[in-house]
Amino acid sequence: MLNRVLGKWLLMFTGYATVVASGFMIGVGGAAKEAGALAFVSYWLFGGVATFATAFVFSELATMFPKCGGVWEYTKQSFGDNHPLSFMVGWIYWFALLFGLNVELVSVGIYVHELLPGIPQWVGAIATSILFVLFNLLGVRLSTIIEAGFGVILILSSAMFILLGLGHLDIGLFQDFAPNGTIVPLLKTLPFVVIAFCGFEVVATLAEESKNPEKDIPKALIGAATFLTILFGGFATILFGILPAGELSTAAPLIKAGGMIFGGIGTLWLAIQSFAGSMSTVNGGVMGQTRVLYAMAREGWFSKVFAKVDEKSNVPKGSLYFTAGSMIVVSLLPTITEKAWVWAGFLGVFGYALTYIVACFLVIYLRKTRPDLKRPYKVPLYPITPIVGIVLYLLAILYSGMNIIVVGIIWCLVGVAYYYLFGIRSRKNYLSVNSDNNSLKL
């Protein structure tokens, strides 16, 4: 068992800080290209609705099953420990965390290189991965305190930028509001918007380390969803009111806007905020990936090496070391091609959207098949909320592009192959050993 040391504020700031990073930077240019200035509406409407639906759904599931596996744990509770669907959901969620959050290492490396040109991007990224692995080795409480610190900084900085930016809006930039139409262009922005919001549900993977998961997990998830909707909706409104939509395809539109408003100080300020956001997402990614891998390994789906827990810090060190290796691999992606890390981000969207769809489905499935289960928190406006979540995330996948869909499907097929070639055998060995141990105890 892991230590229950996390309160609601640490959890909420962890969820918030895990998301506020370059996902918005990666996506806002693409959203502007698809819908023009109309794209800012998508952050408020689609981003907000999808994020609150996710928060409500994960709140119900996490308080029913407060363990560290996240959506994998919920699927397992629904369909059984050995069901292939249960394994595949864990596999896909780990995939989402691997690409969706580790990609921030590339952003950190880019910021380090910009500040210190003599340091290559990949060196800064790898150094950052090692730093956060060391922090996580010292214990989850320290990691979440660091994450909460980033969260406070990001909230204050973001609020200041939005409030000050309101005084510099150019209403004329909204005159050609929907150059490409309305409904279809808005739908095409979905994958670009989702990439900004996804990842905050990592809070649910910390349920086993929460002091009071039945109360604190919902407060943390819904609080983070509120902050994120206001943040990204506000950012988008300011950016589209300061810069023409055609100029938002730059690698760092937020930094450019800061420079326009406040000169060199604004550039430095927003560069520091962007750097802090990427750092916080890396830390959140370490915590989430480690616990999903640990949860699956401790039940026999992967090598028992990944289920080893440090005796002093009670941290799953085996899976943490493997996570460190995956982080280093992702850090090197830009040495292959400049677009590799953007691809990785959208592969994360594919994985997140699939797992969110599964979570929404599980709420409906469990309400029908197991109405007797204790539900400390219930999704409001059921069944509309989970159905809306399913529709929005399905559209995000469909509009993400055929290349991303094909690679995502290939990863799923790799998971199927692993399940039948290695996973079943590993699970049987685990059950056999634990059955023998239980017999000896009796």
C-alpha positions as a Markdown table, in Angstrom:
| # | Residue | x | y | z |
|---|---|---|---|---|
| 1 | Met | 0.0 | 0.0 | 0.0 |
| 2 | Leu | 1.1 | 3.6 | -0.7 |
| 3 | Asn | 1.0 | 6.3 | 2.0 |
| 4 | Arg | -2.1 | 8.5 | 2.3 |
| 5 | Val | -0.4 | 11.9 | 2.7 |
| 6 | Leu | -2.1 | 14.2 | 0.1 |
| 7 | Gly | -4.8 | 16.8 | 0.9 |
| 8 | Lys | -7.3 | 18.4 | -1.4 |
| 9 | Trp | -5.2 | 21.5 | -2.1 |
| 10 | Leu | -2.1 | 19.6 | -3.1 |
| 11 | Leu | -4.3 | 17.4 | -5.3 |
| 12 | Met | -6.1 | 20.4 | -7.0 |
| 13 | Phe | -2.9 | 22.3 | -7.7 |
| 14 | Thr | -1.3 | 19.1 | -9.0 |
| 15 | Gly | -4.2 | 18.7 | -11.5 |
| 16 | Tyr | -4.0 | 22.3 | -12.6 |
| 17 | Ala | -0.2 | 22.6 | -12.8 |
| 18 | Thr | 0.1 | 19.3 | -14.7 |
| 19 | Val | -1.8 | 20.7 | -17.7 |
| 20 | Val | -0.7 | 24.4 | -17.9 |
| 21 | Ala | 2.1 | 24.0 | -20.4 |
| 22 | Ser | 2.9 | 23.9 | -24.1 |
| 23 | Gly | -0.2 | 22.0 | -25.1 |
| 24 | Phe | -2.0 | 25.3 | -25.6 |
| 25 | Met | 1.0 | 26.6 | -27.5 |
| 26 | Ile | 1.0 | 23.6 | -29.8 |
| 27 | Gly | -2.7 | 23.8 | -30.5 |
| 28 | Val | -3.7 | 27.5 | -30.7 |
| 29 | Gly | -2.0 | 28.0 | -34.1 |
| 30 | Gly | -3.8 | 25.0 | -35.6 |
| 31 | Ala | -7.1 | 26.1 | -34.1 |
| 32 | Ala | -6.7 | 29.6 | -35.6 |
| 33 | Lys | -5.9 | 28.1 | -39.0 |
| 34 | Glu | -9.1 | 26.0 | -38.9 |
| 35 | Ala | -11.6 | 28.6 | -37.6 |
| 36 | Gly | -9.9 | 32.0 | -37.4 |
| 37 | Ala | -10.8 | 34.2 | -34.4 |
| 38 | Leu | -13.9 | 32.0 | -33.9 |
| 39 | Ala | -11.5 | 29.4 | -32.4 |
| 40 | Phe | -11.4 | 31.2 | -29.0 |
| 41 | Val | -15.0 | 30.2 | -28.6 |
| 42 | Ser | -14.0 | 26.6 | -28.8 |
| 43 | Tyr | -11.7 | 26.9 | -25.8 |
| 44 | Trp | -14.7 | 28.2 | -23.7 |
| 45 | Leu | -17.3 | 25.9 | -25.2 |
| 46 | Phe | -15.8 | 22.6 | -26.3 |
| 47 | Gly | -12.8 | 22.8 | -24.0 |
| 48 | Gly | -14.9 | 23.8 | -20.9 |
| 49 | Val | -17.7 | 21.3 | -21.5 |
| 50 | Ala | -15.4 | 18.4 | -22.2 |
| 51 | Thr | -13.2 | 19.2 | -19.2 |
| 52 | Phe | -16.1 | 19.4 | -16.8 |
| 53 | Ala | -17.6 | 16.2 | -18.1 |
| 54 | Thr | -14.2 | 14.5 | -17.6 |
| 55 | Ala | -13.9 | 16.0 | -14.0 |
| 56 | Phe | -17.4 | 14.8 | -13.1 |
| 57 | Val | -16.9 | 11.3 | -14.6 |
| 58 | Phe | -13.5 | 10.7 | -13.0 |
| 59 | Ser | -14.9 | 12.0 | -9.6 |
| 60 | Glu | -17.6 | 9.4 | -9.6 |
| 61 | Leu | -15.3 | 6.6 | -10.6 |
| 62 | Ala | -12.3 | 7.6 | -8.4 |
| 63 | Thr | -14.5 | 7.8 | -5.3 |
| 64 | Met | -16.0 | 4.4 | -6.0 |
| 65 | Phe | -12.6 | 2.8 | -6.5 |
| 66 | Pro | -9.9 | 5.0 | -4.8 |
| 67 | Lys | -6.8 | 3.1 | -6.1 |
| 68 | Cys | -3.8 | 4.3 | -8.0 |
| 69 | Gly | -4.5 | 2.7 | -11.4 |
| 70 | Gly | -6.9 | 5.4 | -12.6 |
| 71 | Val | -9.1 | 4.4 | -15.5 |
| 72 | Trp | -7.4 | 1.0 | -15.7 |
| 73 | Glu | -8.6 | 0.3 | -12.2 |
| 74 | Tyr | -12.2 | 1.3 | -13.0 |
| 75 | Thr | -12.3 | -0.9 | -16.1 |
| 76 | Lys | -10.9 | -3.8 | -14.1 |
| 77 | Gln | -13.6 | -3.3 | -11.5 |
| 78 | Ser | -16.2 | -3.3 | -14.2 |
| 79 | Phe | -15.1 | -6.2 | -16.4 |
| 80 | Gly | -12.8 | -8.2 | -14.2 |
| 81 | Asp | -9.0 | -8.4 | -13.5 |
| 82 | Asn | -8.2 | -10.7 | -16.4 |
| 83 | His | -10.4 | -9.3 | -19.1 |
| 84 | Pro | -8.5 | -8.2 | -22.2 |
| 85 | Leu | -10.4 | -4.9 | -22.3 |
| 86 | Ser | -9.1 | -4.1 | -18.8 |
| 87 | Phe | -5.5 | -4.6 | -19.8 |
| 88 | Met | -6.0 | -2.6 | -23.1 |
| 89 | Val | -7.4 | 0.4 | -21.2 |
| 90 | Gly | -4.4 | 0.4 | -18.9 |
| 91 | Trp | -2.1 | 0.1 | -21.9 |
| 92 | Ile | -3.7 | 3.0 | -23.8 |
| 93 | Tyr | -3.8 | 5.2 | -20.7 |
| 94 | Trp | -0.1 | 4.6 | -20.1 |
| 95 | Phe | 0.5 | 5.5 | -23.8 |
| 96 | Ala | -1.4 | 8.7 | -23.3 |
| 97 | Leu | 0.7 | 9.7 | -20.3 |
| 98 | Leu | 3.9 | 8.7 | -22.0 |
| 99 | Phe | 3.4 | 10.9 | -25.0 |
| 100 | Gly | 0.9 | 13.5 | -23.8 |
| 101 | Leu | 3.0 | 14.6 | -20.8 |
| 102 | Asn | 6.6 | 13.6 | -21.6 |
| 103 | Val | 6.4 | 15.8 | -24.7 |
| 104 | Glu | 6.8 | 18.7 | -22.3 |
| 105 | Leu | 10.4 | 17.7 | -21.8 |
| 106 | Val | 11.1 | 18.9 | -25.3 |
| 107 | Ser | 9.5 | 22.3 | -24.5 |
| 108 | Val | 11.7 | 22.6 | -21.4 |
| 109 | Gly | 14.8 | 21.8 | -23.5 |
| 110 | Ile | 13.8 | 24.4 | -26.0 |
| 111 | Tyr | 13.4 | 27.1 | -23.3 |
| 112 | Val | 16.8 | 26.1 | -21.8 |
| 113 | His | 18.4 | 26.4 | -25.2 |
| 114 | Glu | 16.8 | 29.8 | -25.8 |
| 115 | Leu | 18.1 | 31.1 | -22.4 |
| 116 | Leu | 21.5 | 29.4 | -22.7 |
| 117 | Pro | 22.2 | 28.8 | -26.4 |
| 118 | Gly | 25.3 | 26.8 | -25.7 |
| 119 | Ile | 23.2 | 24.0 | -24.2 |
| 120 | Pro | 21.5 | 21.7 | -26.8 |
| 121 | Gln | 17.8 | 21.2 | -26.5 |
| 122 | Trp | 18.1 | 17.5 | -25.7 |
| 123 | Val | 20.7 | 18.1 | -22.9 |
| 124 | Gly | 18.3 | 20.5 | -21.1 |
| 125 | Ala | 15.4 | 18.0 | -21.6 |
| 126 | Ile | 17.4 | 15.0 | -20.2 |
| 127 | Ala | 18.7 | 17.0 | -17.3 |
| 128 | Thr | 15.2 | 18.0 | -16.4 |
| 129 | Ser | 14.0 | 14.4 | -16.6 |
| 130 | Ile | 16.7 | 13.3 | -14.2 |
| 131 | Leu | 15.9 | 16.2 | -11.8 |
| 132 | Phe | 12.3 | 15.3 | -11.5 |
| 133 | Val | 13.0 | 11.6 | -11.1 |
| 134 | Leu | 15.2 | 12.5 | -8.2 |
| 135 | Phe | 12.4 | 14.6 | -6.6 |
| 136 | Asn | 9.9 | 11.8 | -7.1 |
| 137 | Leu | 12.3 | 9.3 | -5.5 |
| 138 | Leu | 12.2 | 11.4 | -2.3 |
| 139 | Gly | 8.4 | 10.8 | -2.0 |
| 140 | Val | 5.1 | 11.8 | -3.5 |
| 141 | Arg | 4.4 | 14.5 | -0.9 |
| 142 | Leu | 7.5 | 16.4 | -2.0 |
| 143 | Ser | 6.6 | 15.9 | -5.6 |
| 144 | Thr | 3.0 | 17.3 | -5.1 |
| 145 | Ile | 4.3 | 20.2 | -3.0 |
| 146 | Ile | 6.6 | 21.2 | -5.9 |
| 147 | Glu | 3.7 | 20.8 | -8.3 |
| 148 | Ala | 1.4 | 22.9 | -6.0 |
| 149 | Gly | 4.1 | 25.6 | -6.0 |
| 150 | Phe | 4.1 | 25.6 | -9.8 |
| 151 | Gly | 0.3 | 25.8 | -9.7 |
| 152 | Val | 0.2 | 28.9 | -7.5 |
| 153 | Ile | 2.8 | 30.7 | -9.7 |
| 154 | Leu | 0.9 | 29.8 | -12.8 |
| 155 | Ile | -2.5 | 30.9 | -11.5 |
| 156 | Leu | -1.2 | 34.3 | -10.4 |
| 157 | Ser | 0.8 | 34.9 | -13.5 |
| 158 | Ser | -2.0 | 33.7 | -15.8 |
| 159 | Ala | -4.6 | 35.9 | -14.0 |
| 160 | Met | -2.3 | 38.9 | -14.3 |
| 161 | Phe | -1.8 | 38.4 | -18.0 |
| 162 | Ile | -5.5 | 38.0 | -18.7 |
| 163 | Leu | -6.5 | 41.0 | -16.7 |
| 164 | Leu | -3.8 | 43.3 | -18.1 |
| 165 | Gly | -4.4 | 42.0 | -21.6 |
| 166 | Leu | -8.0 | 43.0 | -21.5 |
| 167 | Gly | -6.9 | 46.6 | -21.7 |
| 168 | His | -5.0 | 46.0 | -25.0 |
| 169 | Leu | -7.7 | 44.2 | -27.0 |
| 170 | Asp | -8.2 | 45.3 | -30.6 |
| 171 | Ile | -11.9 | 44.7 | -31.3 |
| 172 | Gly | -11.1 | 45.1 | -35.0 |
| 173 | Leu | -9.4 | 41.7 | -35.0 |
| 174 | Phe | -12.8 | 40.1 | -34.3 |
| 175 | Gln | -14.5 | 41.6 | -37.4 |
| 176 | Asp | -13.7 | 38.7 | -39.7 |
| 177 | Phe | -14.9 | 36.4 | -36.9 |
| 178 | Ala | -15.6 | 33.2 | -38.8 |
| 179 | Pro | -13.7 | 33.3 | -42.1 |
| 180 | Asn | -14.1 | 29.6 | -42.8 |
| 181 | Gly | -17.7 | 29.1 | -41.5 |
| 182 | Thr | -18.9 | 28.1 | -38.1 |
| 183 | Ile | -19.9 | 24.6 | -37.1 |
| 184 | Val | -17.5 | 22.5 | -39.1 |
| 185 | Pro | -14.5 | 24.8 | -38.5 |
| 186 | Leu | -15.3 | 24.7 | -34.8 |
| 187 | Leu | -15.4 | 20.9 | -34.8 |
| 188 | Lys | -12.0 | 20.9 | -36.5 |
| 189 | Thr | -10.5 | 22.8 | -33.6 |
| 190 | Leu | -11.4 | 20.0 | -31.2 |
| 191 | Pro | -8.0 | 18.1 | -31.3 |
| 192 | Phe | -6.1 | 21.4 | -30.9 |
| 193 | Val | -8.3 | 22.4 | -27.9 |
| 194 | Val | -8.2 | 19.0 | -26.2 |
| 195 | Ile | -4.4 | 18.9 | -26.3 |
| 196 | Ala | -4.5 | 22.0 | -24.0 |
| 197 | Phe | -6.8 | 20.5 | -21.4 |
| 198 | Cys | -5.9 | 16.8 | -21.2 |
| 199 | Gly | -3.9 | 15.4 | -18.4 |
| 200 | Phe | -5.5 | 17.0 | -15.3 |
| 201 | Glu | -7.3 | 13.7 | -14.5 |
| 202 | Val | -3.9 | 12.4 | -13.3 |
| 203 | Val | -5.2 | 13.5 | -9.9 |
| 204 | Ala | -7.3 | 10.3 | -9.9 |
| 205 | Thr | -4.2 | 8.1 | -10.1 |
| 206 | Leu | -3.2 | 9.6 | -6.7 |
| 207 | Ala | -6.4 | 8.5 | -5.0 |
| 208 | Glu | -4.6 | 5.8 | -3.1 |
| 209 | Glu | -2.4 | 8.4 | -1.6 |
| 210 | Ser | -5.2 | 10.9 | -0.8 |
| 211 | Lys | -6.1 | 11.5 | 2.8 |
| 212 | Asn | -9.8 | 11.6 | 2.1 |
| 213 | Pro | -10.4 | 10.5 | -1.5 |
| 214 | Glu | -14.2 | 10.5 | -1.3 |
| 215 | Lys | -14.2 | 14.3 | -0.6 |
| 216 | Asp | -10.9 | 15.5 | -1.9 |
| 217 | Ile | -10.7 | 13.9 | -5.3 |
| 218 | Pro | -13.9 | 15.5 | -6.6 |
| 219 | Lys | -13.0 | 18.9 | -5.2 |
| 220 | Ala | -9.5 | 18.7 | -6.8 |
| 221 | Leu | -10.8 | 17.6 | -10.2 |
| 222 | Ile | -13.7 | 20.1 | -10.4 |
| 223 | Gly | -11.5 | 22.9 | -9.0 |
| 224 | Ala | -8.8 | 22.1 | -11.6 |
| 225 | Ala | -11.4 | 22.0 | -14.4 |
| 226 | Thr | -12.7 | 25.4 | -13.3 |
| 227 | Phe | -9.2 | 27.0 | -13.3 |
| 228 | Leu | -8.3 | 25.4 | -16.7 |
| 229 | Thr | -11.5 | 26.6 | -18.4 |
| 230 | Ile | -11.1 | 30.1 | -17.3 |
| 231 | Leu | -7.3 | 30.1 | -18.0 |
| 232 | Phe | -7.4 | 28.7 | -21.6 |
| 233 | Gly | -10.6 | 30.5 | -22.5 |
| 234 | Gly | -9.0 | 33.8 | -21.2 |
| 235 | Phe | -5.7 | 33.1 | -22.9 |
| 236 | Ala | -7.5 | 32.4 | -26.2 |
| 237 | Thr | -9.7 | 35.5 | -25.9 |
| 238 | Ile | -6.6 | 37.8 | -25.2 |
| 239 | Leu | -4.5 | 36.2 | -28.0 |
| 240 | Phe | -7.1 | 36.5 | -30.7 |
| 241 | Gly | -7.8 | 40.1 | -29.6 |
| 242 | Ile | -4.1 | 41.1 | -29.7 |
| 243 | Leu | -2.7 | 39.1 | -32.6 |
| 244 | Pro | -4.2 | 38.4 | -36.0 |
| 245 | Ala | -5.2 | 34.8 | -36.3 |
| 246 | Gly | -2.6 | 34.2 | -39.0 |
| 247 | Glu | 0.2 | 35.2 | -36.6 |
| 248 | Leu | -0.7 | 32.6 | -33.9 |
| 249 | Ser | 1.1 | 29.7 | -35.6 |
| 250 | Thr | 4.4 | 30.9 | -34.0 |
| 251 | Ala | 6.0 | 28.4 | -31.6 |
| 252 | Ala | 5.3 | 30.7 | -28.7 |
| 253 | Pro | 2.3 | 33.0 | -29.3 |
| 254 | Leu | 1.9 | 33.8 | -25.6 |
| 255 | Ile | 5.4 | 35.0 | -25.4 |
| 256 | Lys | 5.0 | 37.1 | -28.5 |
| 257 | Ala | 1.8 | 38.7 | -27.1 |
| 258 | Gly | 3.6 | 39.5 | -23.8 |
| 259 | Gly | 6.3 | 41.3 | -25.7 |
| 260 | Met | 3.7 | 43.3 | -27.7 |
| 261 | Ile | 2.0 | 44.4 | -24.5 |
| 262 | Phe | 4.9 | 44.9 | -22.1 |
| 263 | Gly | 8.1 | 44.9 | -24.2 |
| 264 | Gly | 11.2 | 43.0 | -23.1 |
| 265 | Ile | 9.8 | 42.5 | -19.6 |
| 266 | Gly | 6.7 | 40.9 | -20.9 |
| 267 | Thr | 8.7 | 38.6 | -23.1 |
| 268 | Leu | 10.8 | 37.5 | -20.1 |
| 269 | Trp | 7.7 | 37.2 | -17.9 |
| 270 | Leu | 5.8 | 35.0 | -20.3 |
| 271 | Ala | 8.9 | 32.9 | -21.1 |
| 272 | Ile | 9.3 | 32.1 | -17.4 |
| 273 | Gln | 5.6 | 31.3 | -17.1 |
| 274 | Ser | 5.8 | 28.9 | -20.1 |
| 275 | Phe | 9.0 | 27.4 | -18.7 |
| 276 | Ala | 7.3 | 26.8 | -15.3 |
| 277 | Gly | 4.3 | 25.3 | -17.0 |
| 278 | Ser | 6.3 | 22.8 | -18.9 |
| 279 | Met | 8.3 | 21.9 | -15.8 |
| 280 | Ser | 5.1 | 21.3 | -13.8 |
| 281 | Thr | 3.7 | 19.1 | -16.5 |
| 282 | Val | 6.9 | 17.0 | -16.6 |
| 283 | Asn | 6.6 | 16.5 | -12.9 |
| 284 | Gly | 2.9 | 15.5 | -13.1 |
| 285 | Gly | 3.7 | 13.1 | -16.0 |
| 286 | Val | 6.4 | 11.4 | -13.8 |
| 287 | Met | 3.8 | 10.8 | -11.0 |
| 288 | Gly | 1.0 | 9.6 | -13.4 |
| 289 | Gln | 3.1 | 7.3 | -15.6 |
| 290 | Thr | 4.8 | 5.8 | -12.6 |
| 291 | Arg | 1.6 | 4.9 | -10.8 |
| 292 | Val | -0.2 | 3.4 | -13.8 |
| 293 | Leu | 2.8 | 1.2 | -14.6 |
| 294 | Tyr | 3.2 | 0.3 | -10.9 |
| 295 | Ala | -0.5 | -0.5 | -10.5 |
| 296 | Met | -0.5 | -2.9 | -13.5 |
| 297 | Ala | 2.9 | -4.5 | -12.5 |
| 298 | Arg | 1.8 | -5.2 | -9.0 |
| 299 | Glu | -1.0 | -7.3 | -10.4 |
| 300 | Gly | 1.2 | -9.3 | -12.7 |
| 301 | Trp | 0.8 | -7.7 | -16.1 |
| 302 | Phe | 4.3 | -6.5 | -16.3 |
| 303 | Ser | 7.6 | -7.7 | -14.7 |
| 304 | Lys | 7.6 | -7.6 | -10.9 |
| 305 | Val | 10.6 | -5.3 | -11.2 |
| 306 | Phe | 8.1 | -2.4 | -11.9 |
| 307 | Ala | 6.2 | -3.2 | -8.7 |
| 308 | Lys | 9.1 | -2.7 | -6.4 |
| 309 | Val | 8.5 | 0.0 | -3.7 |
| 310 | Asp | 11.3 | 1.9 | -2.0 |
| 311 | Glu | 11.3 | 1.0 | 1.7 |
| 312 | Lys | 12.1 | 4.5 | 2.9 |
| 313 | Ser | 10.0 | 6.8 | 0.7 |
| 314 | Asn | 7.3 | 4.2 | -0.2 |
| 315 | Val | 7.7 | 5.3 | -3.9 |
| 316 | Pro | 7.3 | 2.7 | -6.7 |
| 317 | Lys | 10.9 | 3.0 | -7.7 |
| 318 | Gly | 11.0 | 0.2 | -10.3 |
| 319 | Ser | 8.3 | 1.8 | -12.4 |
| 320 | Leu | 9.9 | 5.3 | -11.7 |
| 321 | Tyr | 13.2 | 4.1 | -13.2 |
| 322 | Phe | 11.4 | 2.8 | -16.3 |
| 323 | Thr | 9.6 | 6.1 | -16.6 |
| 324 | Ala | 12.9 | 7.9 | -16.5 |
| 325 | Gly | 14.1 | 5.8 | -19.5 |
| 326 | Ser | 11.0 | 6.6 | -21.5 |
| 327 | Met | 11.4 | 10.3 | -20.7 |
| 328 | Ile | 15.0 | 10.3 | -22.1 |
| 329 | Val | 13.7 | 8.6 | -25.3 |
| 330 | Val | 11.0 | 11.3 | -25.8 |
| 331 | Ser | 13.6 | 14.0 | -25.0 |
| 332 | Leu | 15.6 | 12.9 | -28.1 |
| 333 | Leu | 12.6 | 13.0 | -30.5 |
| 334 | Pro | 13.5 | 16.4 | -32.0 |
| 335 | Thr | 16.9 | 15.0 | -33.1 |
| 336 | Ile | 14.9 | 12.8 | -35.5 |
| 337 | Thr | 12.7 | 15.6 | -36.9 |
| 338 | Glu | 11.4 | 18.9 | -35.6 |
| 339 | Lys | 7.8 | 17.8 | -36.0 |
| 340 | Ala | 8.3 | 14.6 | -33.9 |
| 341 | Trp | 7.3 | 16.2 | -30.6 |
| 342 | Val | 4.2 | 17.8 | -32.1 |
| 343 | Trp | 3.2 | 14.3 | -33.4 |
| 344 | Ala | 3.9 | 12.9 | -29.9 |
| 345 | Gly | 1.6 | 15.5 | -28.4 |
| 346 | Phe | -1.3 | 14.6 | -30.7 |
| 347 | Leu | -0.7 | 10.9 | -30.1 |
| 348 | Gly | -1.2 | 11.8 | -26.5 |
| 349 | Val | -4.6 | 13.4 | -27.5 |
| 350 | Phe | -5.5 | 10.1 | -29.2 |
| 351 | Gly | -4.7 | 8.1 | -26.1 |
| 352 | Tyr | -6.4 | 10.6 | -23.7 |
| 353 | Ala | -9.5 | 10.8 | -25.8 |
| 354 | Leu | -9.9 | 7.0 | -25.9 |
| 355 | Thr | -9.4 | 6.7 | -22.1 |
| 356 | Tyr | -11.9 | 9.6 | -21.5 |
| 357 | Ile | -14.4 | 7.9 | -23.8 |
| 358 | Val | -13.9 | 4.6 | -21.8 |
| 359 | Ala | -14.4 | 6.5 | -18.5 |
| 360 | Cys | -17.6 | 8.1 | -19.7 |
| 361 | Phe | -18.9 | 4.7 | -20.9 |
| 362 | Leu | -18.0 | 3.0 | -17.6 |
| 363 | Val | -20.1 | 5.5 | -15.6 |
| 364 | Ile | -23.1 | 4.5 | -17.8 |
| 365 | Tyr | -22.3 | 0.8 | -17.7 |
| 366 | Leu | -21.9 | 0.7 | -13.9 |
| 367 | Arg | -25.1 | 2.7 | -13.3 |
| 368 | Lys | -26.9 | 0.0 | -15.3 |
| 369 | Thr | -25.2 | -3.2 | -14.2 |
| 370 | Arg | -24.2 | -2.3 | -10.6 |
| 371 | Pro | -26.7 | 0.3 | -9.2 |
| 372 | Asp | -26.1 | -1.0 | -5.7 |
| 373 | Leu | -22.4 | 0.2 | -5.6 |
| 374 | Lys | -21.7 | 3.0 | -3.1 |
| 375 | Arg | -21.2 | 6.3 | -5.0 |
| 376 | Pro | -19.8 | 9.0 | -2.7 |
| 377 | Tyr | -20.0 | 11.3 | -5.7 |
| 378 | Lys | -22.5 | 11.2 | -8.6 |
| 379 | Val | -22.1 | 12.7 | -12.0 |
| 380 | Pro | -24.6 | 15.6 | -12.4 |
| 381 | Leu | -27.1 | 15.7 | -15.3 |
| 382 | Tyr | -26.7 | 11.9 | -15.9 |
| 383 | Pro | -26.7 | 10.5 | -18.5 |
| 384 | Ile | -26.3 | 13.7 | -20.6 |
| 385 | Thr | -22.9 | 14.5 | -19.1 |
| 386 | Pro | -21.1 | 11.2 | -20.0 |
| 387 | Ile | -22.8 | 11.0 | -23.4 |
| 388 | Val | -21.6 | 14.6 | -24.3 |
| 389 | Gly | -18.1 | 13.6 | -23.2 |
| 390 | Ile | -18.1 | 10.5 | -25.5 |
| 391 | Val | -19.3 | 12.6 | -28.5 |
| 392 | Leu | -16.8 | 15.4 | -28.0 |
| 393 | Tyr | -13.8 | 13.1 | -27.5 |
| 394 | Leu | -14.8 | 10.9 | -30.4 |
| 395 | Leu | -14.9 | 13.9 | -32.6 |
| 396 | Ala | -11.5 | 15.0 | -31.4 |
| 397 | Ile | -10.1 | 11.6 | -32.5 |
| 398 | Leu | -11.8 | 11.8 | -35.9 |
| 399 | Tyr | -10.5 | 15.3 | -36.6 |
| 400 | Ser | -7.0 | 14.6 | -35.4 |
| 401 | Gly | -5.9 | 13.3 | -38.8 |
| 402 | Met | -5.6 | 9.8 | -40.4 |
| 403 | Asn | -1.8 | 9.6 | -39.6 |
| 404 | Ile | -2.4 | 10.0 | -35.9 |
| 405 | Ile | -5.3 | 7.6 | -35.9 |
| 406 | Val | -3.2 | 4.9 | -37.8 |
| 407 | Val | -0.3 | 5.2 | -35.4 |
| 408 | Gly | -2.7 | 5.1 | -32.4 |
| 409 | Ile | -4.3 | 1.9 | -33.8 |
| 410 | Ile | -0.9 | 0.4 | -34.3 |
| 411 | Trp | -0.1 | 1.0 | -30.7 |
| 412 | Cys | -3.3 | -0.6 | -29.7 |
| 413 | Leu | -2.4 | -3.7 | -31.8 |
| 414 | Val | 1.0 | -3.8 | -30.1 |
| 415 | Gly | -0.9 | -3.9 | -26.8 |
| 416 | Val | -3.1 | -6.8 | -28.1 |
| 417 | Ala | 0.0 | -8.7 | -29.2 |
| 418 | Tyr | 1.7 | -8.1 | -25.8 |
| 419 | Tyr | -1.4 | -9.3 | -23.9 |
| 420 | Tyr | -1.7 | -12.6 | -25.7 |
| 421 | Leu | 2.1 | -13.3 | -26.1 |
| 422 | Phe | 3.4 | -12.2 | -22.8 |
| 423 | Gly | 0.8 | -10.5 | -20.6 |
| 424 | Ile | -1.4 | -13.6 | -20.0 |
| 425 | Arg | 1.6 | -15.7 | -19.1 |
| 426 | Ser | 3.0 | -13.0 | -16.7 |
| 427 | Arg | -0.4 | -12.7 | -15.0 |
| 428 | Lys | -0.7 | -16.5 | -14.6 |
| 429 | Asn | 2.7 | -16.7 | -13.0 |
| 430 | Tyr | 1.8 | -13.9 | -10.6 |
| 431 | Leu | -1.5 | -15.6 | -9.6 |
| 432 | Ser | 0.3 | -18.9 | -9.1 |
| 433 | Val | 2.9 | -17.4 | -6.8 |
| 434 | Asn | 0.4 | -15.4 | -4.8 |
| 435 | Ser | -1.9 | -18.4 | -4.5 |
| 436 | Asp | 1.0 | -20.4 | -3.1 |
| 437 | Asn | 1.8 | -17.6 | -0.7 |
| 438 | Asn | -1.8 | -17.4 | 0.5 |
| 439 | Ser | -1.9 | -21.2 | 1.1 |
| 440 | Leu | 1.3 | -21.0 | 3.2 |
| 441 | Lys | -0.3 | -18.2 | 5.3 |
| 442 | Leu | -3.4 | -20.3 | 5.9 |
